[in-house]
């Protein structure tokens, strides 16, 4: 096993097994709020990271461009920008383009050039593709074929901001206190097996799906190979990327609900499945047979978000922490309860969910309360 350097692992252990911080907050009424609170919350878990990765995802971010795909792109050299913009000109109509605003931040050094583009597909022929499929294919083309250019955010009315640094430094660098959204997720990274670099920071994104993750996906190889059959290619050099693409495949393309996706990613052990009633046993066996290559092995806690929903999920035996908090219309998900209470000291309720059971918050137009998968009836036929 490759040894981590002293910056990544000051205690010189063979492996860092307890690190990374995640935090998510959603106002289910749809009220938008600034990033100041979530920055304070994730900064409270400073010791869970090491400055090699931090990031945020924001929903409800671009009300003036709500119907346009917002591409956030990082360039490692000026030629990459020239090549990428030529590609965008051929495949999209650019409604607006600008450099992503930043401020000088002492802790942030050598950042790549980062731009955002608000794009329309226009009247281009899509053949048998949906607009979202077209966009996914173009993102994969840029990330695999254009040297030194990476699309790290590609959804509508949302955006990802991430890089090398502690999350509070990334927030300062991107001026996130100036933005508002109804749903925010954040991450502080302590790379275990993969490099700390700008593209490898969390959240990971495709379309409006984002994922932040604490843990390790030891099934990355088979997960990645399965996804490559459907045109997804992992280029960010970290195991978490497969989760974002798996969610897009299972929910957007295969039309499965989150409650079923949780049973795929964090399926019970076979011995537990055998003790289920016959109907549930049939469902679990079918999912394992069809989607066994998307079972996520290893310890993990993830927060998945997209427009209108935020989901917290741990592995089936809960090897990484997750705490849930509720106050009025607000739902909080965090690695540590202390970070929730720092910004909302008078919670109405806080609890630790069962391993493998998703906690789902939806906008009130869909469902005003967090939903436990145990309360959802799933058909097996």
KEMI-306923 format. One record per residue (C-alpha): x negated, y negated, z. Coordinates in steps of 0.5 Angstrom, whole numbers, padded with zeros to 4 digits. Each point is the difference from the previous one (the first is absolute). Last residue first. Layout:
N
REC    px    py    pz
REC     X     Y     Z
...
//
This chain:
381
REC    px    py    pz
REC  0088  0013 -0018
REC -0004 -0001  0007
REC  0004 -0006  0002
REC -0003 -0005  0005
REC  0004 -0003  0006
REC -0004 -0006  0003
REC  0000 -0001  0007
REC -0006  0004  0001
REC -0003 -0004 -0005
REC  0000 -0006  0005
REC  0003 -0006 -0003
REC -0002 -0007  0003
REC  0006 -0005  0000
REC  0003 -0004 -0005
REC  0001  0004 -0006
REC  0001 -0001 -0007
REC  0002 -0008  0000
REC -0003  0000  0007
REC -0007  0001 -0003
REC -0003  0007  0001
REC -0005  0002  0006
REC -0001  0008  0000
REC -0004  0004  0005
REC -0002  0006 -0003
REC -0001  0007  0004
REC -0006  0004 -0001
REC -0002 -0001  0007
REC  0005 -0002  0004
REC  0000 -0008  0001
REC -0003 -0004  0006
REC  0005 -0005  0003
REC  0001 -0007  0001
REC  0007 -0003  0002
REC  0003 -0007  0001
REC -0007 -0004 -0001
REC -0001 -0006  0005
REC -0008 -0001 -0002
REC  0001 -0001 -0007
REC -0007 -0002 -0003
REC -0004  0003  0005
REC  0005  0005  0002
REC -0001  0003 -0007
REC -0008  0000  0000
REC  0001  0004  0007
REC  0004  0005 -0003
REC -0006  0003 -0004
REC -0001  0003 -0007
REC  0006 -0004 -0001
REC  0007 -0001 -0004
REC  0005 -0005  0002
REC  0007 -0001 -0002
REC  0004 -0007  0001
REC  0007 -0001 -0001
REC  0001 -0001  0008
REC -0006  0003  0003
REC -0003  0007 -0002
REC -0006  0003  0001
REC -0003  0007 -0003
REC -0007  0002  0003
REC -0005  0005 -0005
REC -0006  0003  0002
REC -0004  0005 -0004
REC  0000  0008  0001
REC  0008  0000  0000
REC  0001  0008 -0001
REC  0004 -0001 -0007
REC -0005 -0006 -0002
REC  0003 -0007  0001
REC  0005 -0004 -0003
REC  0002 -0007  0000
REC  0005 -0003 -0006
REC  0002 -0007 -0002
REC  0005 -0002 -0005
REC  0003 -0005 -0004
REC -0005 -0001 -0005
REC -0005  0005  0001
REC -0004  0002  0006
REC -0004  0007  0003
REC -0003  0000  0007
REC -0004  0006  0001
REC -0003  0004  0006
REC -0005  0005 -0002
REC -0003  0006  0002
REC -0002  0005 -0005
REC  0004  0004 -0006
REC  0005 -0004 -0004
REC  0005  0004 -0004
REC  0000 -0002 -0007
REC -0003  0006 -0003
REC  0006  0004  0003
REC  0005 -0004 -0004
REC  0004  0006 -0003
REC -0001  0006  0005
REC -0001 -0004  0006
REC  0006 -0004 -0002
REC  0004  0006 -0001
REC -0002  0003  0006
REC  0002 -0006  0004
REC  0007  0000 -0003
REC  0001  0008  0001
REC -0002 -0001  0007
REC  0005 -0006  0001
REC  0006  0005 -0003
REC -0002  0006  0004
REC -0001 -0003  0007
REC -0007 -0002  0002
REC -0004  0005  0003
REC -0004  0002 -0006
REC -0002 -0007 -0001
REC -0003 -0001  0006
REC -0005  0006 -0001
REC -0001 -0003 -0007
REC -0003 -0006  0003
REC  0005 -0006 -0001
REC -0001 -0005 -0006
REC -0004 -0006  0001
REC  0000 -0003 -0007
REC  0006  0004 -0003
REC  0004  0000  0006
REC -0001 -0008  0000
REC  0002  0000 -0007
REC  0006  0003  0001
REC  0002 -0006  0005
REC -0003 -0005 -0004
REC  0005  0002 -0005
REC -0001  0003 -0007
REC  0001 -0003 -0007
REC -0006  0004 -0003
REC -0003 -0006 -0004
REC  0001 -0006  0006
REC  0000  0005  0006
REC -0005  0006 -0002
REC -0004 -0004 -0005
REC -0001 -0006  0004
REC -0001  0003  0007
REC -0005  0004 -0003
REC -0004 -0006 -0003
REC  0000 -0003  0006
REC -0002  0006  0004
REC -0006  0002 -0005
REC -0003 -0007  0001
REC -0001  0002  0008
REC -0006  0005 -0002
REC -0005 -0006 -0002
REC -0004 -0002 -0006
REC  0004 -0005 -0003
REC  0001  0003 -0007
REC  0005  0006  0001
REC  0004  0001 -0007
REC  0007  0001  0000
REC  0003  0003 -0007
REC  0005  0005  0002
REC -0005  0006  0000
REC -0005 -0005  0004
REC  0005  0001  0006
REC -0002  0007  0001
REC -0007 -0001 -0001
REC  0000 -0005  0005
REC  0004  0004  0005
REC -0004  0006 -0001
REC -0007 -0004  0002
REC  0003 -0005  0005
REC  0002  0006  0005
REC -0004 -0002  0005
REC  0004 -0007  0001
REC -0003 -0003  0006
REC  0002 -0005  0005
REC  0004 -0007  0001
REC  0003 -0002 -0007
REC  0003 -0006 -0003
REC  0005  0001 -0006
REC  0003 -0004 -0005
REC  0005  0001 -0005
REC  0002 -0006 -0005
REC -0003  0002 -0006
REC -0006  0004  0002
REC -0003 -0002  0007
REC -0006  0002  0005
REC  0000 -0004  0006
REC -0005  0001  0002
REC -0008 -0001 -0002
REC -0003  0004 -0005
REC  0000 -0006 -0005
REC -0004 -0004  0004
REC -0005  0005  0002
REC -0001  0004  0006
REC -0002  0007 -0003
REC  0004  0007  0002
REC -0001  0005  0005
REC  0002 -0004  0007
REC  0001 -0007 -0002
REC  0002 -0004  0006
REC  0006 -0004 -0003
REC  0005 -0006  0003
REC  0006  0001 -0004
REC  0006 -0005 -0001
REC  0008  0001 -0002
REC  0004 -0006  0000
REC  0008  0000 -0002
REC  0005 -0006  0000
REC -0006 -0005 -0004
REC -0003 -0006  0001
REC -0007 -0003 -0002
REC -0004 -0006  0003
REC -0003  0004  0006
REC -0003  0005 -0005
REC -0005 -0005 -0002
REC -0004  0005 -0004
REC -0006  0000  0004
REC  0003 -0001  0006
REC  0004  0006 -0001
REC -0006  0004 -0002
REC -0003 -0002  0006
REC  0005  0002  0005
REC  0000  0007 -0004
REC -0007  0001  0002
REC -0004 -0001 -0007
REC -0001  0003 -0007
REC  0006 -0001 -0004
REC  0008 -0001  0000
REC  0006 -0004 -0002
REC  0006  0004 -0003
REC  0006 -0003 -0003
REC  0007  0000 -0001
REC  0006 -0003 -0004
REC -0001  0005 -0005
REC -0006  0005  0000
REC -0007  0001 -0003
REC -0005 -0001  0006
REC -0007  0003  0000
REC -0002 -0001 -0008
REC -0007  0002  0000
REC -0005 -0003 -0005
REC -0008  0002  0000
REC  0001  0004 -0007
REC  0006  0000 -0003
REC  0002  0007 -0002
REC  0002  0003  0007
REC  0003 -0005  0004
REC  0003 -0004 -0006
REC  0003  0006 -0004
REC  0003  0002  0007
REC  0003 -0006  0001
REC  0003  0000 -0007
REC  0003  0007  0001
REC  0003 -0003  0006
REC  0003 -0006 -0003
REC  0003  0005 -0006
REC  0003  0004  0005
REC  0003 -0005  0004
REC  0004 -0003 -0007
REC  0002  0007 -0001
REC -0003  0004 -0005
REC  0003  0004 -0006
REC -0002 -0005 -0005
REC -0002 -0007  0003
REC  0000 -0004 -0005
REC -0003 -0007  0002
REC  0006 -0005  0000
REC -0003 -0004  0006
REC -0004  0004  0005
REC  0000 -0005  0005
REC -0006 -0002  0004
REC -0002 -0005  0006
REC -0007  0000  0001
REC -0005  0000  0006
REC -0007 -0001  0000
REC -0006  0002  0005
REC -0007 -0001 -0002
REC -0004  0005  0005
REC -0002 -0002  0007
REC -0007  0000  0002
REC  0000 -0002  0007
REC  0006  0000  0005
REC -0001 -0001  0007
REC -0002 -0008 -0001
REC  0007 -0001 -0003
REC  0000 -0005 -0006
REC  0008 -0001 -0002
REC  0004  0004 -0005
REC  0005 -0001 -0006
REC  0001  0005 -0005
REC -0003 -0002 -0006
REC  0006 -0002 -0005
REC  0005  0003 -0005
REC  0007 -0001 -0002
REC  0005  0003 -0005
REC -0005  0004 -0003
REC  0004  0004 -0006
REC -0003  0007  0001
REC -0004  0006 -0004
REC -0004 -0004 -0005
REC -0002 -0006  0004
REC -0001  0005  0006
REC -0005  0003 -0003
REC -0004 -0006 -0002
REC  0001 -0003  0007
REC -0003  0007  0002
REC -0006 -0001 -0004
REC -0002 -0007  0002
REC  0001  0001  0007
REC -0005  0006  0000
REC -0005 -0004 -0004
REC  0000 -0005  0006
REC -0002  0005  0005
REC  0003  0005  0006
REC  0007 -0002 -0002
REC  0006  0001  0005
REC  0007  0000 -0003
REC  0006 -0002  0003
REC  0006  0002 -0005
REC  0007 -0003  0002
REC  0005  0003 -0005
REC  0006 -0005 -0001
REC  0007  0000  0002
REC -0001 -0004  0007
REC -0005 -0005 -0003
REC  0002 -0006  0004
REC  0002  0004  0006
REC -0007  0003  0001
REC -0002  0003  0006
REC  0007  0004  0002
REC -0005  0005  0002
REC -0007  0000  0003
REC -0006  0005  0000
REC -0006 -0001  0004
REC -0007  0001  0001
REC -0006  0002  0003
REC -0007  0004 -0001
REC -0007  0001  0002
REC  0001 -0004  0006
REC -0001  0005  0005
REC  0007  0002  0002
REC  0004  0003  0006
REC -0004 -0005  0004
REC  0004 -0006 -0003
REC  0007  0003  0002
REC  0002 -0007  0003
REC -0002 -0003 -0007
REC  0006  0005 -0003
REC  0005 -0004  0004
REC -0003 -0007  0000
REC  0000  0001 -0008
REC  0008  0003  0000
REC  0002 -0007  0004
REC -0003 -0005 -0005
REC  0002  0004 -0006
REC  0006 -0005 -0001
REC  0007  0002  0001
REC  0006  0001 -0005
REC  0007  0002  0002
REC  0002  0007 -0004
REC  0005  0002  0006
REC -0004  0006  0001
REC -0006 -0004  0002
REC -0006  0004 -0001
REC -0007  0001  0004
REC -0005  0005 -0002
REC -0007  0002  0004
REC -0006  0004 -0002
REC -0006  0001  0004
REC -0006  0004 -0002
REC -0004  0005  0005
REC  0000  0007  0003
REC -0004  0005 -0003
REC -0007 -0003 -0002
REC -0004  0005 -0003
REC -0007  0003  0002
REC -0001 -0005  0005
REC -0005 -0005  0000
REC  0003 -0005  0005
REC  0000 -0006 -0004
REC  0004  0004 -0006
REC  0001 -0005 -0006
REC -0005 -0005  0002
REC -0005  0006  0002
REC  0000  0003 -0007
REC  0005  0006  0000
REC -0003  0007 -0002
REC  0001  0004 -0006
REC  0003  0007  0002
//
